[in-house]
Amino acid sequence: MVEYGLDDIVEMKKEHPCYKSKQWRIIRMGADIKIKCLGCGAAVMFDRSDFEKKLKKVIKRASEESND
């Protein structure tokens, strides 16, 4: 299982149709996870199990950004 957290940038298995972007920012976590497309700004909500199935990898952690 991949570790992820709020404000992390993640890559999903499928591209978003906007600009063929696979990169998303996690903007809400709980029982459901809300992510925002970095290509067009669209937001999508998944339940946690669906999100984990569709997640490919974490590109950049929010904790890494705050340490820079």
PDB file with SEQRES, HELIX, SHEET and CRYST1 records, atoms N, CA, C and O in Angstrom:
SEQRES   1 A   68  MET VAL GLU TYR GLY LEU ASP ASP ILE VAL GLU MET LYS          
SEQRES   2 A   68  LYS GLU HIS PRO CYS TYR LYS SER LYS GLN TRP ARG ILE          
SEQRES   3 A   68  ILE ARG MET GLY ALA ASP ILE LYS ILE LYS CYS LEU GLY          
SEQRES   4 A   68  CYS GLY ALA ALA VAL MET PHE ASP ARG SER ASP PHE GLU          
SEQRES   5 A   68  LYS LYS LEU LYS LYS VAL ILE LYS ARG ALA SER GLU GLU          
SEQRES   6 A   68  SER ASN ASP                                                  
HELIX    1 AA1 ARG A   48  LYS A   54  1                                   7    
HELIX    2 AA2 ALA A   62  ASN A   67  1                                   6    
SHEET    1 AA1 5 ALA A  43  ASP A  47  0                                        
SHEET    2 AA1 5 ASP A  32  CYS A  37 -1                                        
SHEET    3 AA1 5 GLN A  23  ARG A  28 -1                                        
SHEET    4 AA1 5 ILE A   9  MET A  12 -1                                        
SHEET    5 AA1 5 LEU A  55  LYS A  60 -1                                        
CRYST1    1.000    1.000    1.000  90.00  90.00  90.00 P 1           1          
ATOM      1  N   MET A   1       0.832  -1.187   0.000  1.00  0.00           N  
ATOM      2  CA  MET A   1       0.000   0.000   0.000  1.00  0.00           C  
ATOM      3  C   MET A   1       0.882   1.258   0.000  1.00  0.00           C  
ATOM      4  O   MET A   1       1.890   1.315   0.705  1.00  0.00           O  
ATOM      5  N   VAL A   2       0.501   2.240  -0.779  1.00  0.00           N  
ATOM      6  CA  VAL A   2       1.245   3.489  -0.902  1.00  0.00           C  
ATOM      7  C   VAL A   2       0.805   4.442   0.213  1.00  0.00           C  
ATOM      8  O   VAL A   2      -0.389   4.591   0.474  1.00  0.00           O  
ATOM      9  N   GLU A   3       1.772   5.084   0.865  1.00  0.00           N  
ATOM     10  CA  GLU A   3       1.476   6.087   1.893  1.00  0.00           C  
ATOM     11  C   GLU A   3       1.210   7.426   1.210  1.00  0.00           C  
ATOM     12  O   GLU A   3       1.964   7.831   0.325  1.00  0.00           O  
ATOM     13  N   TYR A   4       0.153   8.108   1.611  1.00  0.00           N  
ATOM     14  CA  TYR A   4      -0.186   9.410   1.046  1.00  0.00           C  
ATOM     15  C   TYR A   4      -0.818  10.276   2.123  1.00  0.00           C  
ATOM     16  O   TYR A   4      -1.305   9.771   3.135  1.00  0.00           O  
ATOM     17  N   GLY A   5      -0.806  11.592   1.894  1.00  0.00           N  
ATOM     18  CA  GLY A   5      -1.360  12.515   2.871  1.00  0.00           C  
ATOM     19  C   GLY A   5      -1.932  13.756   2.203  1.00  0.00           C  
ATOM     20  O   GLY A   5      -1.861  13.913   0.984  1.00  0.00           O  
ATOM     21  N   LEU A   6      -2.493  14.624   3.016  1.00  0.00           N  
ATOM     22  CA  LEU A   6      -3.108  15.855   2.538  1.00  0.00           C  
ATOM     23  C   LEU A   6      -2.077  16.734   1.829  1.00  0.00           C  
ATOM     24  O   LEU A   6      -0.954  16.892   2.309  1.00  0.00           O  
ATOM     25  N   ASP A   7      -2.456  17.294   0.703  1.00  0.00           N  
ATOM     26  CA  ASP A   7      -1.634  18.175  -0.143  1.00  0.00           C  
ATOM     27  C   ASP A   7      -0.496  17.465  -0.870  1.00  0.00           C  
ATOM     28  O   ASP A   7       0.343  18.129  -1.479  1.00  0.00           O  
ATOM     29  N   ASP A   8      -0.442  16.137  -0.823  1.00  0.00           N  
ATOM     30  CA  ASP A   8       0.536  15.399  -1.625  1.00  0.00           C  
ATOM     31  C   ASP A   8       0.130  15.473  -3.096  1.00  0.00           C  
ATOM     32  O   ASP A   8      -1.055  15.581  -3.412  1.00  0.00           O  
ATOM     33  N   ILE A   9       1.107  15.414  -3.987  1.00  0.00           N  
ATOM     34  CA  ILE A   9       0.841  15.330  -5.421  1.00  0.00           C  
ATOM     35  C   ILE A   9       1.002  13.869  -5.807  1.00  0.00           C  
ATOM     36  O   ILE A   9       2.048  13.261  -5.576  1.00  0.00           O  
ATOM     37  N   VAL A  10      -0.059  13.311  -6.402  1.00  0.00           N  
ATOM     38  CA  VAL A  10      -0.073  11.888  -6.727  1.00  0.00           C  
ATOM     39  C   VAL A  10      -0.284  11.688  -8.219  1.00  0.00           C  
ATOM     40  O   VAL A  10      -0.789  12.567  -8.917  1.00  0.00           O  
ATOM     41  N   GLU A  11       0.113  10.512  -8.693  1.00  0.00           N  
ATOM     42  CA  GLU A  11      -0.119  10.126 -10.085  1.00  0.00           C  
ATOM     43  C   GLU A  11      -1.140   9.007 -10.087  1.00  0.00           C  
ATOM     44  O   GLU A  11      -1.000   8.025  -9.357  1.00  0.00           O  
ATOM     45  N   MET A  12      -2.170   9.157 -10.912  1.00  0.00           N  
ATOM     46  CA  MET A  12      -3.210   8.142 -11.032  1.00  0.00           C  
ATOM     47  C   MET A  12      -2.898   7.245 -12.234  1.00  0.00           C  
ATOM     48  O   MET A  12      -2.090   7.604 -13.092  1.00  0.00           O  
ATOM     49  N   LYS A  13      -3.538   6.090 -12.286  1.00  0.00           N  
ATOM     50  CA  LYS A  13      -3.280   5.145 -13.375  1.00  0.00           C  
ATOM     51  C   LYS A  13      -3.794   5.661 -14.716  1.00  0.00           C  
ATOM     52  O   LYS A  13      -3.155   5.442 -15.745  1.00  0.00           O  
ATOM     53  N   LYS A  14      -4.940   6.344 -14.720  1.00  0.00           N  
ATOM     54  CA  LYS A  14      -5.517   6.851 -15.967  1.00  0.00           C  
ATOM     55  C   LYS A  14      -5.346   8.360 -16.059  1.00  0.00           C  
ATOM     56  O   LYS A  14      -5.314   9.056 -15.044  1.00  0.00           O  
ATOM     57  N   GLU A  15      -5.237   8.854 -17.278  1.00  0.00           N  
ATOM     58  CA  GLU A  15      -5.105  10.290 -17.520  1.00  0.00           C  
ATOM     59  C   GLU A  15      -6.454  10.978 -17.372  1.00  0.00           C  
ATOM     60  O   GLU A  15      -7.495  10.378 -17.641  1.00  0.00           O  
ATOM     61  N   HIS A  16      -6.437  12.235 -16.945  1.00  0.00           N  
ATOM     62  CA  HIS A  16      -7.643  13.053 -16.950  1.00  0.00           C  
ATOM     63  C   HIS A  16      -7.804  13.588 -18.369  1.00  0.00           C  
ATOM     64  O   HIS A  16      -6.812  13.974 -18.987  1.00  0.00           O  
ATOM     65  N   PRO A  17      -9.016  13.624 -18.900  1.00  0.00           N  
ATOM     66  CA  PRO A  17      -9.188  14.019 -20.302  1.00  0.00           C  
ATOM     67  C   PRO A  17      -8.867  15.477 -20.623  1.00  0.00           C  
ATOM     68  O   PRO A  17      -8.794  15.828 -21.801  1.00  0.00           O  
ATOM     69  N   CYS A  18      -8.675  16.330 -19.634  1.00  0.00           N  
ATOM     70  CA  CYS A  18      -8.457  17.763 -19.894  1.00  0.00           C  
ATOM     71  C   CYS A  18      -7.203  18.007 -20.729  1.00  0.00           C  
ATOM     72  O   CYS A  18      -7.291  18.368 -21.902  1.00  0.00           O  
ATOM     73  N   TYR A  19      -6.054  17.809 -20.126  1.00  0.00           N  
ATOM     74  CA  TYR A  19      -4.768  18.012 -20.807  1.00  0.00           C  
ATOM     75  C   TYR A  19      -3.938  16.737 -20.760  1.00  0.00           C  
ATOM     76  O   TYR A  19      -2.714  16.770 -20.883  1.00  0.00           O  
ATOM     77  N   LYS A  20      -4.620  15.619 -20.582  1.00  0.00           N  
ATOM     78  CA  LYS A  20      -3.954  14.320 -20.433  1.00  0.00           C  
ATOM     79  C   LYS A  20      -3.042  14.312 -19.206  1.00  0.00           C  
ATOM     80  O   LYS A  20      -1.993  13.668 -19.204  1.00  0.00           O  
ATOM     81  N   SER A  21      -3.450  15.029 -18.175  1.00  0.00           N  
ATOM     82  CA  SER A  21      -2.674  15.103 -16.944  1.00  0.00           C  
ATOM     83  C   SER A  21      -2.967  13.890 -16.065  1.00  0.00           C  
ATOM     84  O   SER A  21      -4.122  13.498 -15.904  1.00  0.00           O  
ATOM     85  N   LYS A  22      -1.919  13.300 -15.498  1.00  0.00           N  
ATOM     86  CA  LYS A  22      -2.077  12.212 -14.533  1.00  0.00           C  
ATOM     87  C   LYS A  22      -1.777  12.700 -13.119  1.00  0.00           C  
ATOM     88  O   LYS A  22      -1.869  11.927 -12.165  1.00  0.00           O  
ATOM     89  N   GLN A  23      -1.416  13.983 -12.975  1.00  0.00           N  
ATOM     90  CA  GLN A  23      -1.009  14.503 -11.673  1.00  0.00           C  
ATOM     91  C   GLN A  23      -2.165  15.214 -10.979  1.00  0.00           C  
ATOM     92  O   GLN A  23      -2.870  16.026 -11.578  1.00  0.00           O  
ATOM     93  N   TRP A  24      -2.338  14.885  -9.700  1.00  0.00           N  
ATOM     94  CA  TRP A  24      -3.431  15.414  -8.886  1.00  0.00           C  
ATOM     95  C   TRP A  24      -2.894  15.795  -7.513  1.00  0.00           C  
ATOM     96  O   TRP A  24      -1.913  15.220  -7.043  1.00  0.00           O  
ATOM     97  N   ARG A  25      -3.544  16.774  -6.866  1.00  0.00           N  
ATOM     98  CA  ARG A  25      -3.220  17.160  -5.487  1.00  0.00           C  
ATOM     99  C   ARG A  25      -4.362  16.687  -4.594  1.00  0.00           C  
ATOM    100  O   ARG A  25      -5.531  16.900  -4.915  1.00  0.00           O  
ATOM    101  N   ILE A  26      -4.030  16.048  -3.480  1.00  0.00           N  
ATOM    102  CA  ILE A  26      -5.043  15.611  -2.519  1.00  0.00           C  
ATOM    103  C   ILE A  26      -5.478  16.840  -1.722  1.00  0.00           C  
ATOM    104  O   ILE A  26      -4.656  17.479  -1.066  1.00  0.00           O  
ATOM    105  N   ILE A  27      -6.781  17.172  -1.780  1.00  0.00           N  
ATOM    106  CA  ILE A  27      -7.262  18.374  -1.093  1.00  0.00           C  
ATOM    107  C   ILE A  27      -8.199  18.060   0.070  1.00  0.00           C  
ATOM    108  O   ILE A  27      -8.529  18.962   0.840  1.00  0.00           O  
ATOM    109  N   ARG A  28      -8.636  16.811   0.221  1.00  0.00           N  
ATOM    110  CA  ARG A  28      -9.473  16.430   1.354  1.00  0.00           C  
ATOM    111  C   ARG A  28      -9.259  14.958   1.641  1.00  0.00           C  
ATOM    112  O   ARG A  28      -9.205  14.134   0.728  1.00  0.00           O  
ATOM    113  N   MET A  29      -9.137  14.635   2.924  1.00  0.00           N  
ATOM    114  CA  MET A  29      -8.988  13.233   3.323  1.00  0.00           C  
ATOM    115  C   MET A  29      -9.964  12.920   4.441  1.00  0.00           C  
ATOM    116  O   MET A  29     -10.233  13.759   5.302  1.00  0.00           O  
ATOM    117  N   GLY A  30     -10.483  11.726   4.420  1.00  0.00           N  
ATOM    118  CA  GLY A  30     -11.419  11.225   5.414  1.00  0.00           C  
ATOM    119  C   GLY A  30     -11.859   9.861   4.926  1.00  0.00           C  
ATOM    120  O   GLY A  30     -11.049   9.102   4.393  1.00  0.00           O  
ATOM    121  N   ALA A  31     -13.136   9.537   5.101  1.00  0.00           N  
ATOM    122  CA  ALA A  31     -13.659   8.303   4.518  1.00  0.00           C  
ATOM    123  C   ALA A  31     -13.599   8.406   2.994  1.00  0.00           C  
ATOM    124  O   ALA A  31     -13.402   7.412   2.295  1.00  0.00           O  
ATOM    125  N   ASP A  32     -13.775   9.638   2.495  1.00  0.00           N  
ATOM    126  CA  ASP A  32     -13.647   9.930   1.066  1.00  0.00           C  
ATOM    127  C   ASP A  32     -12.386  10.752   0.848  1.00  0.00           C  
ATOM    128  O   ASP A  32     -11.914  11.442   1.752  1.00  0.00           O  
ATOM    129  N   ILE A  33     -11.850  10.670  -0.360  1.00  0.00           N  
ATOM    130  CA  ILE A  33     -10.658  11.444  -0.716  1.00  0.00           C  
ATOM    131  C   ILE A  33     -11.014  12.324  -1.907  1.00  0.00           C  
ATOM    132  O   ILE A  33     -11.548  11.844  -2.906  1.00  0.00           O  
ATOM    133  N   LYS A  34     -10.714  13.617  -1.794  1.00  0.00           N  
ATOM    134  CA  LYS A  34     -10.982  14.557  -2.882  1.00  0.00           C  
ATOM    135  C   LYS A  34      -9.650  14.987  -3.463  1.00  0.00           C  
ATOM    136  O   LYS A  34      -8.734  15.375  -2.738  1.00  0.00           O  
ATOM    137  N   ILE A  35      -9.555  14.912  -4.789  1.00  0.00           N  
ATOM    138  CA  ILE A  35      -8.323  15.285  -5.473  1.00  0.00           C  
ATOM    139  C   ILE A  35      -8.629  16.342  -6.529  1.00  0.00           C  
ATOM    140  O   ILE A  35      -9.735  16.404  -7.066  1.00  0.00           O  
ATOM    141  N   LYS A  36      -7.621  17.176  -6.815  1.00  0.00           N  
ATOM    142  CA  LYS A  36      -7.769  18.265  -7.778  1.00  0.00           C  
ATOM    143  C   LYS A  36      -6.762  18.074  -8.902  1.00  0.00           C  
ATOM    144  O   LYS A  36      -5.570  17.892  -8.651  1.00  0.00           O  
ATOM    145  N   CYS A  37      -7.239  18.116 -10.135  1.00  0.00           N  
ATOM    146  CA  CYS A  37      -6.380  17.956 -11.311  1.00  0.00           C  
ATOM    147  C   CYS A  37      -5.440  19.148 -11.422  1.00  0.00           C  
ATOM    148  O   CYS A  37      -5.875  20.296 -11.329  1.00  0.00           O  
ATOM    149  N   LEU A  38      -4.153  18.879 -11.621  1.00  0.00           N  
ATOM    150  CA  LEU A  38      -3.185  19.958 -11.774  1.00  0.00           C  
ATOM    151  C   LEU A  38      -3.184  20.524 -13.191  1.00  0.00           C  
ATOM    152  O   LEU A  38      -2.566  21.558 -13.442  1.00  0.00           O  
ATOM    153  N   GLY A  39      -3.868  19.858 -14.119  1.00  0.00           N  
ATOM    154  CA  GLY A  39      -3.964  20.357 -15.486  1.00  0.00           C  
ATOM    155  C   GLY A  39      -5.060  21.392 -15.652  1.00  0.00           C  
ATOM    156  O   GLY A  39      -4.829  22.451 -16.236  1.00  0.00           O  
ATOM    157  N   CYS A  40      -6.270  21.095 -15.137  1.00  0.00           N  
ATOM    158  CA  CYS A  40      -7.408  21.993 -15.375  1.00  0.00           C  
ATOM    159  C   CYS A  40      -8.062  22.507 -14.100  1.00  0.00           C  
ATOM    160  O   CYS A  40      -8.861  23.441 -14.161  1.00  0.00           O  
ATOM    161  N   GLY A  41      -7.747  21.926 -12.954  1.00  0.00           N  
ATOM    162  CA  GLY A  41      -8.332  22.391 -11.699  1.00  0.00           C  
ATOM    163  C   GLY A  41      -9.622  21.697 -11.309  1.00  0.00           C  
ATOM    164  O   GLY A  41     -10.224  22.053 -10.296  1.00  0.00           O  
ATOM    165  N   ALA A  42     -10.064  20.713 -12.084  1.00  0.00           N  
ATOM    166  CA  ALA A  42     -11.287  19.985 -11.744  1.00  0.00           C  
ATOM    167  C   ALA A  42     -11.061  19.149 -10.490  1.00  0.00           C  
ATOM    168  O   ALA A  42      -9.969  18.624 -10.273  1.00  0.00           O  
ATOM    169  N   ALA A  43     -12.099  19.028  -9.667  1.00  0.00           N  
ATOM    170  CA  ALA A  43     -12.005  18.240  -8.441  1.00  0.00           C  
ATOM    171  C   ALA A  43     -12.881  17.001  -8.565  1.00  0.00           C  
ATOM    172  O   ALA A  43     -13.991  17.061  -9.093  1.00  0.00           O  
ATOM    173  N   VAL A  44     -12.369  15.877  -8.072  1.00  0.00           N  
ATOM    174  CA  VAL A  44     -13.073  14.601  -8.113  1.00  0.00           C  
ATOM    175  C   VAL A  44     -12.991  13.973  -6.735  1.00  0.00           C  
ATOM    176  O   VAL A  44     -11.964  14.067  -6.063  1.00  0.00           O  
ATOM    177  N   MET A  45     -14.085  13.325  -6.306  1.00  0.00           N  
ATOM    178  CA  MET A  45     -14.097  12.681  -5.004  1.00  0.00           C  
ATOM    179  C   MET A  45     -14.266  11.169  -5.187  1.00  0.00           C  
ATOM    180  O   MET A  45     -15.108  10.717  -5.963  1.00  0.00           O  
ATOM    181  N   PHE A  46     -13.450  10.394  -4.458  1.00  0.00           N  
ATOM    182  CA  PHE A  46     -13.510   8.934  -4.461  1.00  0.00           C  
ATOM    183  C   PHE A  46     -13.668   8.449  -3.036  1.00  0.00           C  
ATOM    184  O   PHE A  46     -13.248   9.126  -2.097  1.00  0.00           O  
ATOM    185  N   ASP A  47     -14.279   7.266  -2.862  1.00  0.00           N  
ATOM    186  CA  ASP A  47     -14.157   6.672  -1.536  1.00  0.00           C  
ATOM    187  C   ASP A  47     -12.752   6.087  -1.447  1.00  0.00           C  
ATOM    188  O   ASP A  47     -12.116   5.818  -2.467  1.00  0.00           O  
ATOM    189  N   ARG A  48     -12.279   5.894  -0.232  1.00  0.00           N  
ATOM    190  CA  ARG A  48     -10.870   5.556  -0.006  1.00  0.00           C  
ATOM    191  C   ARG A  48     -10.454   4.287  -0.762  1.00  0.00           C  
ATOM    192  O   ARG A  48      -9.362   4.245  -1.330  1.00  0.00           O  
ATOM    193  N   SER A  49     -11.291   3.270  -0.778  1.00  0.00           N  
ATOM    194  CA  SER A  49     -10.907   2.013  -1.442  1.00  0.00           C  
ATOM    195  C   SER A  49     -10.759   2.203  -2.956  1.00  0.00           C  
ATOM    196  O   SER A  49      -9.834   1.657  -3.556  1.00  0.00           O  
ATOM    197  N   ASP A  50     -11.659   2.970  -3.577  1.00  0.00           N  
ATOM    198  CA  ASP A  50     -11.543   3.240  -5.018  1.00  0.00           C  
ATOM    199  C   ASP A  50     -10.295   4.065  -5.318  1.00  0.00           C  
ATOM    200  O   ASP A  50      -9.598   3.810  -6.300  1.00  0.00           O  
ATOM    201  N   PHE A  51     -10.016   5.058  -4.466  1.00  0.00           N  
ATOM    202  CA  PHE A  51      -8.828   5.894  -4.657  1.00  0.00           C  
ATOM    203  C   PHE A  51      -7.564   5.042  -4.619  1.00  0.00           C  
ATOM    204  O   PHE A  51      -6.679   5.204  -5.460  1.00  0.00           O  
ATOM    205  N   GLU A  52      -7.477   4.136  -3.647  1.00  0.00           N  
ATOM    206  CA  GLU A  52      -6.276   3.303  -3.514  1.00  0.00           C  
ATOM    207  C   GLU A  52      -6.105   2.367  -4.705  1.00  0.00           C  
ATOM    208  O   GLU A  52      -4.974   2.050  -5.074  1.00  0.00           O  
ATOM    209  N   LYS A  53      -7.201   1.916  -5.316  1.00  0.00           N  
ATOM    210  CA  LYS A  53      -7.117   1.075  -6.514  1.00  0.00           C  
ATOM    211  C   LYS A  53      -6.601   1.869  -7.715  1.00  0.00           C  
ATOM    212  O   LYS A  53      -5.864   1.337  -8.545  1.00  0.00           O  
ATOM    213  N   LYS A  54      -6.993   3.146  -7.803  1.00  0.00           N  
ATOM    214  CA  LYS A  54      -6.649   3.971  -8.961  1.00  0.00           C  
ATOM    215  C   LYS A  54      -5.321   4.708  -8.811  1.00  0.00           C  
ATOM    216  O   LYS A  54      -4.792   5.233  -9.791  1.00  0.00           O  
ATOM    217  N   LEU A  55      -4.778   4.754  -7.594  1.00  0.00           N  
ATOM    218  CA  LEU A  55      -3.519   5.448  -7.326  1.00  0.00           C  
ATOM    219  C   LEU A  55      -2.339   4.653  -7.872  1.00  0.00           C  
ATOM    220  O   LEU A  55      -2.256   3.440  -7.674  1.00  0.00           O  
ATOM    221  N   LYS A  56      -1.430   5.336  -8.557  1.00  0.00           N  
ATOM    222  CA  LYS A  56      -0.226   4.694  -9.071  1.00  0.00           C  
ATOM    223  C   LYS A  56       0.949   4.943  -8.136  1.00  0.00           C  
ATOM    224  O   LYS A  56       1.600   3.997  -7.692  1.00  0.00           O  
ATOM    225  N   LYS A  57       1.232   6.236  -7.826  1.00  0.00           N  
ATOM    226  CA  LYS A  57       2.347   6.552  -6.930  1.00  0.00           C  
ATOM    227  C   LYS A  57       2.222   7.977  -6.413  1.00  0.00           C  
ATOM    228  O   LYS A  57       1.473   8.789  -6.957  1.00  0.00           O  
ATOM    229  N   VAL A  58       2.969   8.263  -5.353  1.00  0.00           N  
ATOM    230  CA  VAL A  58       3.066   9.620  -4.820  1.00  0.00           C  
ATOM    231  C   VAL A  58       4.277  10.272  -5.475  1.00  0.00           C  
ATOM    232  O   VAL A  58       5.387   9.744  -5.397  1.00  0.00           O  
ATOM    233  N   ILE A  59       4.070  11.414  -6.119  1.00  0.00           N  
ATOM    234  CA  ILE A  59       5.150  12.114  -6.806  1.00  0.00           C  
ATOM    235  C   ILE A  59       5.902  13.020  -5.840  1.00  0.00           C  
ATOM    236  O   ILE A  59       7.133  13.013  -5.799  1.00  0.00           O  
ATOM    237  N   LYS A  60       5.157  13.799  -5.065  1.00  0.00           N  
ATOM    238  CA  LYS A  60       5.785  14.735  -4.131  1.00  0.00           C  
ATOM    239  C   LYS A  60       4.933  14.835  -2.878  1.00  0.00           C  
ATOM    240  O   LYS A  60       3.722  15.047  -2.956  1.00  0.00           O  
ATOM    241  N   ARG A  61       5.560  14.684  -1.738  1.00  0.00           N  
ATOM    242  CA  ARG A  61       4.851  14.774  -0.465  1.00  0.00           C  
ATOM    243  C   ARG A  61       4.790  16.228  -0.009  1.00  0.00           C  
ATOM    244  O   ARG A  61       5.711  17.004  -0.264  1.00  0.00           O  
ATOM    245  N   ALA A  62       3.713  16.590   0.660  1.00  0.00           N  
ATOM    246  CA  ALA A  62       3.545  17.958   1.168  1.00  0.00           C  
ATOM    247  C   ALA A  62       4.633  18.286   2.176  1.00  0.00           C  
ATOM    248  O   ALA A  62       5.072  19.433   2.259  1.00  0.00           O  
ATOM    249  N   SER A  63       5.074  17.300   2.941  1.00  0.00           N  
ATOM    250  CA  SER A  63       6.123  17.535   3.938  1.00  0.00           C  
ATOM    251  C   SER A  63       7.449  17.899   3.271  1.00  0.00           C  
ATOM    252  O   SER A  63       8.239  18.646   3.848  1.00  0.00           O  
ATOM    253  N   GLU A  64       7.710  17.385   2.064  1.00  0.00           N  
ATOM    254  CA  GLU A  64       8.927  17.733   1.324  1.00  0.00           C  
ATOM    255  C   GLU A  64       8.882  19.183   0.864  1.00  0.00           C  
ATOM    256  O   GLU A  64       9.908  19.863   0.869  1.00  0.00           O  
ATOM    257  N   GLU A  65       7.697  19.670   0.462  1.00  0.00           N  
ATOM    258  CA  GLU A  65       7.555  21.048  -0.004  1.00  0.00           C  
ATOM    259  C   GLU A  65       7.808  22.032   1.125  1.00  0.00           C  
ATOM    260  O   GLU A  65       8.433  23.070   0.909  1.00  0.00           O  
ATOM    261  N   SER A  66       7.333  21.722   2.330  1.00  0.00           N  
ATOM    262  CA  SER A  66       7.486  22.654   3.451  1.00  0.00           C  
ATOM    263  C   SER A  66       8.924  22.703   3.951  1.00  0.00           C  
ATOM    264  O   SER A  66       9.318  23.681   4.586  1.00  0.00           O  
ATOM    265  N   ASN A  67       9.721  21.663   3.676  1.00  0.00           N  
ATOM    266  CA  ASN A  67      11.117  21.633   4.106  1.00  0.00           C  
ATOM    267  C   ASN A  67      12.045  22.367   3.148  1.00  0.00           C  
ATOM    268  O   ASN A  67      13.182  22.670   3.509  1.00  0.00           O  
ATOM    269  N   ASP A  68      11.582  22.660   1.931  1.00  0.00           N  
ATOM    270  CA  ASP A  68      12.434  23.321   0.926  1.00  0.00           C  
ATOM    271  C   ASP A  68      12.709  24.763   1.255  1.00  0.00           C  
ATOM    272  O   ASP A  68      13.407  25.445   0.506  1.00  0.00           O  
TER     273      ASP A  68                                                      
END                                                                             
